[in-house]
Amino acid sequence: VRAAGADTVVLGSLAFGDPDLAQRMAWLHGLKAAA
């Protein structure tokens, strides 16, 4: 997401449509912040 140039992630089906919400949230929190 960051590599594609996104500054913000809107949690729609990306998170809430995932069968493993905890894993998706862990992935999201693991993304690198902009420098």
C-alpha positions in Angstrom: 0.0 0.0 0.0 2.7 2.4 1.0 4.9 1.4 -2.0 2.0 2.3 -4.3 2.0 5.8 -2.9 -0.9 5.6 -0.4 -0.8 8.0 2.6 -3.9 6.6 4.2 -5.7 3.3 4.4 -9.5 3.3 4.6 -10.6 0.2 6.5 -13.5 -1.1 4.4 -13.6 -4.6 2.9 -9.8 -4.7 3.1 -10.0 -5.4 6.8 -13.6 -6.2 7.6 -14.1 -8.6 4.7 -11.0 -10.7 5.8 -11.8 -14.0 7.5 -8.9 -13.4 9.9 -9.4 -9.8 11.1 -6.7 -10.1 13.8 -4.1 -11.1 11.2 -5.2 -8.3 8.8 -4.9 -5.7 11.6 -1.4 -7.1 12.5 -0.4 -6.7 8.9 -1.7 -3.1 8.8 0.1 -2.2 12.0 3.3 -3.7 10.5 3.3 -1.3 7.5 6.2 1.2 7.5 5.2 4.8 8.2 6.2 7.6 5.9 9.6 9.1 6.7 
